[in-house]
Amino acid sequence: MSEALPVVLVEDDPDMRAATAQTLELAGYQPRVFAAAAAALAALDANFPGVVVSDIRMPRLSGLQLFERIRALDPDLPVILVTGHGDVELAVSALKHGAYDFISKPFASDRLVEAVHRALEKRTLVLENRRLRAATTGGADDITFLGDAPAMRRLRATIRQIADADVDVLVEGETGSGKEVVAEHLHRWSRRAARPFVALNCGGLPESVIESELFGHEAGAFTGAQKRRVGRIEHSDGGTLFLDEIESMPPSLQVKLLRVLETRRVAPLGTNEDRAVDLRVVAAAKVDLSDPAARGDFRSDLYYRLNVVTLRVPPLRERREDVLLLFGFFLRRASQRFGRPQPDLTAAARTHLETHDWPGNVRELLHFAERYALGLEDQAPPASEGVAEAEGGLTERVDRFEADLIRATLRESGGDVRTTIEKLRLPRKTFYDKLKRHGITRAAFEAGDAG
């Protein structure tokens, strides 16, 4: 069971404090209770994984003052203010400056739990994205894990949840979707991170070679074996063994691998001596091994032994909302690598990014971005499409797209701010700042006006 997320509760009234803490605890959260704002502030930092619920009217340091200090500490830490009838205007003003929500006394328990639930979802996402931004300074493949698509958020959360569990994992996904990146993160986020990550493509080696590569051999085990070779299984002792395209493994080796998985012992070629190995096996397949027809001659007992946990990497066409983000990163990195100015994104290129099915997944998108950076992709929309080239550079075009998206979302939401910012995944203050910058009047959409 995952650990309950923390909620800092600041309330000077002891009865109200006890009742609210009980509500949060019954809802599955971990209340951290404080009678004064100063003590609560001392318990917070920019990496706090939860949210803050605070009464407004308190002696010495008020809830509004606490909110201001939290905003200076971390503007993305959600603060929910609890108000009396006379404090509503103050709370609304705080919302405009970045407070997450406010609840008026007396309030129903469900109203509090709902607000906390949404705030925690936002906080979890913010912290995850910070970790991902930090990860982009590493290898280029780390970018595969960027994105806000629900399937990617679930995948990242699952990997973090099982990273330290010593279970074998089966990763399924199409070619180019990032299966090895999943395996690398399972290793990197686990207690095995300091030990080797050893990868072997089972489909990239002939049967005569793969057995020696996997199990190793002693000197004289066969013609040409002049010295002892440590196999990939033994080399990954204490770490992680990644077997890509496991469905391509020859049947004769599948039996031997099954024995290694069951006994955690390996016998190199040319010896009958079993050697203990401590390893986690992550196997990847581009076919659905649960389907006997797709499995072919892959042993069912090996499949069930590997299938302790199965992770599915979504193809890019199922996470279209991430395509522009990924492309932007790839394009920036490619332009820097090639020493060229980053080209503007044309209407034709945007249409291609948004409508193409990307059968080669992230790998195909990466290569498209590299060609685009080199000027090898047609950057002008075909005349037959009737697409007029927008005036201005990339910044002006992005601004127009942003304004149009905000207007469309307001129209769909009937002008409701909460619904709109949830759909756009924006903090309230950022939302209001953008309305002001683009000259958009929210009230114009309340009756379904065009704005």
C-alpha positions in Angstrom: 0.0 0.0 0.0 1.4 3.4 -0.9 2.2 5.9 1.8 -0.6 8.4 2.7 0.2 11.9 1.3 0.7 14.6 3.9 -1.6 17.5 4.5 -0.4 20.3 6.8 -3.4 21.6 8.8 -3.2 24.9 10.5 -6.1 25.8 12.8 -6.0 27.6 16.2 -9.5 26.3 17.4 -8.8 22.9 19.1 -12.3 21.5 18.3 -12.2 22.5 14.7 -8.6 21.3 14.4 -9.5 17.8 15.8 -12.6 17.4 13.6 -10.8 18.5 10.4 -7.8 16.2 11.1 -10.2 13.3 11.6 -11.8 14.0 8.3 -8.5 14.0 6.5 -7.3 10.9 8.2 -10.6 9.0 7.3 -10.1 10.1 3.7 -6.7 8.4 3.6 -4.4 11.4 4.1 -1.7 12.0 6.7 -2.7 15.2 8.6 0.2 17.1 10.2 -1.6 19.3 12.7 -0.4 22.8 13.9 -2.1 25.3 16.2 0.0 28.2 14.9 1.2 29.3 11.4 4.8 29.9 12.4 5.3 26.3 13.5 3.7 25.0 10.3 5.9 27.2 8.2 9.0 25.8 9.9 7.9 22.3 8.8 7.7 23.1 5.1 10.2 23.3 2.3 10.2 23.5 -1.5 10.2 19.7 -1.7 7.2 19.1 0.6 5.0 16.5 -1.2 1.7 17.6 0.2 -0.6 20.6 0.5 -1.5 23.1 3.2 -5.0 23.8 4.6 -5.0 26.9 6.8 -7.6 29.0 8.6 -7.4 32.7 7.7 -8.0 34.3 11.1 -5.3 33.3 13.6 -3.3 35.3 16.2 0.2 36.5 15.5 0.7 35.0 11.9 -2.6 34.9 10.0 -3.5 32.4 7.3 -2.9 35.1 4.6 0.5 35.9 5.9 1.3 32.2 6.0 0.2 31.9 2.4 2.5 34.8 1.4 5.5 33.2 3.0 4.7 29.8 1.4 4.4 31.5 -1.9 7.9 32.9 -1.4 9.1 29.4 -0.4 7.5 27.6 -3.3 4.8 29.3 -5.5 3.6 25.9 -6.7 2.8 24.5 -3.2 -1.0 24.5 -3.0 -2.6 26.4 -0.1 -6.3 26.0 0.7 -7.7 28.7 2.9 -10.6 28.2 5.3 -12.6 31.4 5.8 -15.4 32.8 7.8 -18.3 34.7 6.2 -16.5 38.0 6.5 -13.3 36.8 4.9 -14.5 35.8 1.5 -13.2 38.9 -0.2 -9.8 38.3 1.3 -9.9 34.7 0.1 -10.9 35.7 -3.4 -8.0 38.2 -3.5 -5.6 35.4 -2.4 -6.9 33.2 -5.2 -5.9 35.9 -7.7 -2.4 35.9 -6.2 -2.0 32.1 -6.4 -3.9 30.4 -3.6 -5.2 27.1 -4.7 -8.8 27.3 -3.3 -10.8 28.5 -0.3 -13.6 26.9 1.7 -16.2 28.9 3.7 -17.2 27.8 7.2 -19.2 25.8 7.9 -18.2 23.3 5.2 -19.1 19.7 4.4 -16.4 17.1 4.8 -16.7 16.1 1.1 -16.0 19.7 0.0 -12.7 19.7 2.0 -11.7 16.2 0.8 -12.4 17.1 -2.8 -10.3 20.2 -2.7 -7.4 18.4 -1.0 -7.6 15.6 -3.5 -7.3 17.9 -6.5 -4.6 20.0 -4.8 -2.5 16.8 -4.1 -2.9 15.7 -7.7 -1.5 19.0 -8.8 1.3 18.9 -6.3 2.3 15.4 -7.3 2.5 16.5 -10.9 4.5 19.6 -10.2 7.1 17.7 -8.3 7.2 14.9 -10.9 7.8 17.5 -13.7 10.6 19.1 -11.7 12.3 15.7 -11.4 11.8 15.2 -15.2 13.3 18.7 -16.0 16.3 17.8 -13.8 16.6 14.5 -15.7 16.9 16.2 -19.1 20.5 17.2 -18.3 21.3 13.5 -18.5 21.1 11.2 -21.6 19.0 12.2 -24.6 16.7 9.3 -24.1 15.5 10.7 -20.7 13.2 13.0 -22.7 11.1 10.0 -23.5 9.8 10.2 -20.0 8.6 13.8 -20.3 5.0 14.5 -20.9 1.7 15.0 -19.2 -0.4 12.3 -20.9 -2.3 10.3 -18.2 -0.7 7.0 -19.5 2.8 8.5 -18.9 1.9 9.8 -15.5 0.6 6.3 -14.5 3.7 4.6 -16.0 6.1 6.9 -14.1 4.2 6.4 -10.8 4.2 2.6 -11.3 7.9 2.6 -12.0 8.7 4.6 -8.8 6.4 2.3 -6.8 8.1 -0.9 -7.9 11.6 0.3 -8.4 12.9 -1.0 -5.1 10.9 -4.2 -5.2 13.0 -7.2 -6.2 10.6 -8.5 -8.8 11.2 -9.3 -12.5 9.4 -7.0 -14.9 8.1 -7.5 -18.4 7.9 -4.3 -20.5 5.7 -4.4 -23.6 5.6 -1.7 -26.3 6.1 -0.9 -29.9 9.5 -0.4 -31.5 10.9 3.0 -30.6 8.4 3.6 -27.8 11.1 3.7 -25.1 11.2 0.2 -23.5 14.9 0.4 -22.6 14.3 3.8 -21.0 11.8 2.2 -18.7 14.3 -0.5 -17.8 17.0 2.1 -17.2 14.7 4.1 -14.9 13.7 0.9 -13.0 17.4 0.5 -12.4 18.2 4.1 -11.7 15.4 4.6 -9.2 16.2 1.4 -7.3 18.7 0.4 -4.6 20.6 -1.4 -7.4 21.5 1.9 -9.1 25.2 1.7 -8.0 25.6 -1.7 -9.6 25.7 -2.6 -13.4 22.8 -2.1 -15.8 23.5 -4.8 -18.4 21.6 -4.8 -21.7 21.4 -7.6 -24.3 19.3 -7.5 -27.5 18.1 -11.1 -28.0 17.2 -10.4 -31.6 20.5 -8.8 -32.5 22.8 -11.8 -32.1 22.9 -15.2 -33.9 22.0 -18.3 -31.8 25.7 -19.5 -31.9 26.8 -16.3 -30.1 23.9 -15.4 -27.7 24.4 -18.3 -25.4 28.0 -17.4 -24.7 27.1 -13.7 -24.4 24.3 -14.5 -21.9 25.8 -17.3 -19.8 29.6 -16.8 -20.3 32.1 -19.6 -20.9 35.2 -21.1 -19.4 38.5 -21.3 -21.3 38.4 -24.3 -23.7 34.6 -24.6 -23.6 34.5 -24.6 -27.4 36.8 -24.0 -30.3 38.2 -20.5 -30.1 37.4 -20.0 -26.4 40.9 -19.2 -25.3 40.1 -17.5 -22.0 37.2 -17.3 -19.5 34.4 -14.9 -20.4 31.9 -13.5 -17.8 28.4 -13.6 -19.3 25.9 -10.8 -19.1 23.9 -12.7 -16.4 26.9 -13.0 -14.1 28.1 -9.4 -14.9 24.7 -8.0 -13.8 25.2 -9.5 -10.3 23.8 -7.0 -7.8 22.3 -4.9 -10.7 19.8 -5.2 -13.5 19.8 -7.4 -16.6 17.8 -6.0 -19.5 16.8 -8.5 -22.2 15.4 -6.7 -25.2 13.3 -8.5 -27.8 13.0 -11.4 -25.5 10.5 -13.0 -27.9 13.4 -13.6 -30.3 15.4 -15.7 -27.9 16.0 -19.2 -29.3 13.8 -21.9 -27.6 16.9 -23.8 -26.4 18.1 -20.8 -24.4 14.6 -20.1 -23.0 14.8 -23.3 -20.9 18.2 -22.2 -19.5 17.0 -18.7 -18.8 13.9 -20.1 -17.0 16.2 -22.1 -14.7 18.3 -19.0 -13.9 15.1 -17.1 -13.0 13.9 -19.9 -10.8 17.2 -20.6 -9.0 19.1 -17.4 -9.3 22.1 -19.4 -10.2 24.1 -19.6 -13.5 26.4 -22.2 -15.0 28.8 -20.9 -17.7 29.5 -23.0 -20.7 32.3 -25.5 -20.1 31.6 -26.0 -16.4 29.0 -27.8 -14.2 29.6 -25.3 -11.4 26.5 -23.2 -10.5 27.2 -19.6 -9.4 24.7 -17.6 -7.4 23.6 -14.3 -8.9 21.6 -11.5 -7.3 19.9 -9.7 -10.2 16.6 -8.2 -11.3 15.6 -9.2 -14.8 13.7 -6.7 -17.0 12.5 -8.2 -20.3 11.1 -6.3 -23.2 8.9 -7.5 -26.0 7.3 -5.7 -28.9 4.5 -8.3 -29.2 1.8 -9.3 -26.7 3.3 -12.4 -25.1 0.0 -13.0 -23.3 -1.5 -13.9 -26.7 -0.6 -17.4 -27.7 -0.8 -16.5 -31.4 1.6 -13.6 -31.0 3.8 -15.6 -28.6 4.7 -18.2 -31.2 7.4 -20.5 -29.9 8.1 -18.4 -26.9 7.6 -20.7 -23.8 4.4 -20.0 -21.8 6.2 -21.0 -18.6 8.9 -18.5 -19.2 6.3 -15.8 -20.0 4.4 -16.5 -16.7 7.7 -16.5 -14.8 8.7 -13.1 -16.2 5.2 -11.7 -15.9 5.4 -10.8 -12.2 4.8 -7.2 -13.2 3.9 -6.1 -16.7 4.5 -2.4 -17.8 3.0 -1.2 -21.1 4.8 1.7 -22.8 2.1 3.7 -24.7 2.8 4.4 -28.4 3.2 8.1 -29.3 -0.2 8.2 -31.0 -1.8 7.5 -27.7 -0.1 10.5 -26.0 -0.6 13.1 -28.7 -0.7 15.9 -26.1 3.0 15.2 -25.5 4.2 15.4 -29.2 4.8 19.2 -29.3 6.6 19.1 -26.0 8.9 16.3 -27.1 9.4 17.8 -30.5 10.4 21.2 -29.0 13.0 19.6 -26.8 14.4 17.4 -29.6 14.5 20.4 -31.9 16.3 22.6 -29.4 18.9 19.9 -28.6 19.4 19.1 -32.3 19.9 22.8 -33.2 22.5 23.2 -30.4 24.3 20.0 -31.5 24.4 21.0 -35.2 25.3 24.6 -34.3 22.3 26.1 -36.2 19.7 28.6 -35.1 16.5 26.9 -34.1 14.0 27.2 -37.0 10.5 28.6 -36.5 7.6 26.1 -36.4 5.5 26.5 -39.5 1.8 25.8 -39.8 2.6 22.8 -42.1 5.0 21.3 -39.5 2.5 21.8 -36.7 -0.2 20.0 -38.7 2.2 17.2 -39.4 3.1 16.9 -35.7 -0.5 16.9 -34.6 -2.0 14.5 -37.3 0.8 12.0 -38.0 0.4 8.6 -36.4 4.1 8.2 -35.6 4.5 4.5 -36.2 8.1 4.7 -35.2 7.1 6.4 -32.0 9.6 8.6 -30.0 12.5 7.5 -32.1 10.8 8.6 -35.3 9.9 12.0 -33.7 13.5 12.5 -32.7 14.7 11.9 -36.3 12.1 14.2 -37.7 13.3 17.0 -35.3 16.9 16.4 -36.4 16.0 16.7 -40.1 13.9 19.8 -39.3 16.8 21.4 -37.5 19.0 20.7 -40.6 16.4 22.2 -42.9 15.7 18.9 -44.6 12.0 18.8 -43.9 9.7 21.0 -46.0 9.0 24.0 -43.8 6.5 25.7 -46.1 2.9 24.5 -46.2 1.9 23.2 -49.7 -0.2 25.7 -51.6 -2.9 23.1 -52.1 -3.6 23.1 -48.4 -4.6 26.7 -48.5 -2.7 27.5 -45.3 -1.8 31.1 -45.0 1.6 31.7 -43.4 1.0 33.5 -40.1 2.7 36.8 -39.7 5.4 37.2 -37.1 7.9 34.9 -35.5 7.5 31.8 -33.4 6.8 33.8 -30.2 3.9 35.8 -31.8 2.4 32.6 -33.3 2.6 30.8 -30.0 0.9 33.8 -28.3 -2.0 33.7 -30.8 -2.3 29.9 -30.4 -2.4 30.3 -26.6 -5.0 33.0 -26.7 -7.2 31.0 -29.0 -6.9 27.9 -26.8 -7.8 29.9 -23.7 -10.9 31.4 -25.4 -12.0 27.9 -26.7 -11.6 26.4 -23.3 -13.5 29.2 -21.6 -16.3 28.8 -24.2 -16.5 25.0 -23.5 -16.5 25.7 -19.8 -19.2 28.4 -19.9 -16.7 30.9 -18.4 -16.2 28.8 -15.3 -12.7 29.5 -14.0 -12.2 26.3 -12.0 -13.2 24.1 -14.9 -11.1 26.1 -17.3 -7.9 26.1 -15.3 -8.3 22.3 -14.6 -8.6 21.7 -18.4 -5.6 23.9 -19.1 -3.7 22.7 -16.1 -2.7 26.2 -15.1 -2.3 27.8 -11.6 -5.0 30.4 -11.0 -2.5 33.3 -10.9 -1.0 32.3 -14.2 -4.5 32.0 -15.7 -5.5 35.5 -14.7 -2.1 36.9 -15.8 -2.7 35.3 -19.3 -6.2 36.7 -19.5 -4.8 40.2 -18.8 -2.0 39.8 -21.3 -4.2 38.6 -24.1 -7.0 41.1 -23.3 -9.6 38.3 -22.7 -12.6 39.0 -20.6 -13.8 35.9 -18.7 -17.3 37.2 -18.1 -17.9 37.4 -21.9 -18.1 33.6 -21.9 -20.6 33.1 -19.1 -23.5 33.2 -21.5 -21.7 31.4 -24.3 -20.6 34.6 -26.0 -17.9 34.3 -28.6 -15.4 36.6 -26.7 
